[in-house]
Structure formats: C-alpha cells, structure tokens
Amino acid sequence: MYNIDEIKNRIILGDAFEELKKIPDESIDLIITDPPYGVNYKGGQHSLGEKNVISGDEKFDYRSLIKECYRILKIGGGGMYMFYADGKENDIFPIDNFEKHQVLIWYKLAKVGHGDFLARYKHNYEPILYLIKKSPTKWRGLNNQVNVFMDFVKENILHPTQKPLKLIKKLIENSSDENDIVLDPFIGSGTTAVAAKILKRNYIGIEIDKNYVELTNQRLKSYDTSNDKL
C-alpha cells in the first residue's frame, strides 16, 4: 500500500488497475480521467495492434475502475469525472456504489473525425460521467452552470485523445480546493496534472506507457503560470 504523501505530485509508471489497489481508502479528493475504452487511436482511425477496426474488439472494464475509484475517494470530496465513448453505456450502467451521477456533454467545436465509419451521423461531442460518492459533494463553481460545455476546442497536439487544458481546469476549479489531491489513473500526455499544478492542487498520475510518463514530466518541469498551452 502506498503512503499517499510519497506519491503526491508524481507520475507512476504502471497498470492503472494494479496501481489503484495500492492507494489507501478515502485518500483522494477528486478524480478526473479519460480511460482508453479498449481501443487505440492512430492517424484518426481506430486501430488495435496491427489491425484496423471500426469499433473496439476489447471491452474496457469500467465497472472495476468505478468500484476502485469509489474506494479511494474521500467522502465530502469532489467526486469523479470520467470521459467515456458514446455507446458504452451498457458497460457502465447501472452504477451501484456512487450515490448520484450526472452525464455532462463536451461539444468539441471541431471538425468531425473519422469515428465510426458506418455511422450516418458523426459524433462531435463526448460524454463525461460525473459521479458523487456521498452528498454533500464539494462544489466551488457557480450554481448556474449547465451540463453542456461548449467553449473548449479539441486538442490533439500531444496525444490522440488529448483533452483541452481549459476544460480540465474548469472541472478542477468546480470540484476541489487548493492543496487537494487530484488523481488521473490514465494520465496520457499529462493534462490533468498540468491543470492541477496551475491551480495549486496536488496531483497523482498513472500511465502504462513510459513515453507518456516522460512527456508528462517534461510538461510539468517546463510549467509556467503564464503559459496555458503546456
């Protein structure tokens, strides 16, 4: 089991499902994550190894992830935000442990990508599952916010499924305080960690690809409060 102070502001190289087991109960204030959905994205197409596919051949274990995240989240913390692929609802719902949930929508304000080649209407949005462990959950945002985010442009500069830094910052600002611990078990190019650092939160990232661990550490090292493009 990890000592939580030893892994604060670190990017852990390893498998998220194994590493999450080492995090103590009720030690994390906020989780923001974008799981891989069981599919790798390369060149605007879905690919799995050497084989191009239209949709995922592997199922991502959302339920195990959600169960483990419930265990490590603090009661009275900010809860959990999880990006997921539209159409994966049967792999996620019903959610038996969290008290409440809400589906948010990120409208991408971008050109439509390849996505599902058989779809007649291409997706230009991404759902975000907002999970509340137990009310009252920490809320620091305005009370007139709606569940559709429209002002955040898609960014695929460093990672095929990279999320906008300003969107991640918004979620962190809404659901945490300075010095809270923000965890992303699928850190990718490190946007959650960078956003947390900008906002004076502690971060913990987990990533199985050592190249992205190195990239994230480079971004954090070169962090500058005047540069929101890190």
JONORSUL-V373778 format. One record per helix or strand of 3 or more residues. SS is the DSSP state (H for helix, E for strand). FROM is the first residue (numbers start at 1). TO is the last residue. Records with the same first field share a line. If there is no record, write none. Layout:
SS=FROM-TO, FROM-TO
This chain:
H=4-7, 16-20, 62-72, 89-92, 165-175, 191-198, 210-221
E=10-13, 30-34, 40-42, 45-48, 79-84, 100-107, 125-132, 181-184, 202-207
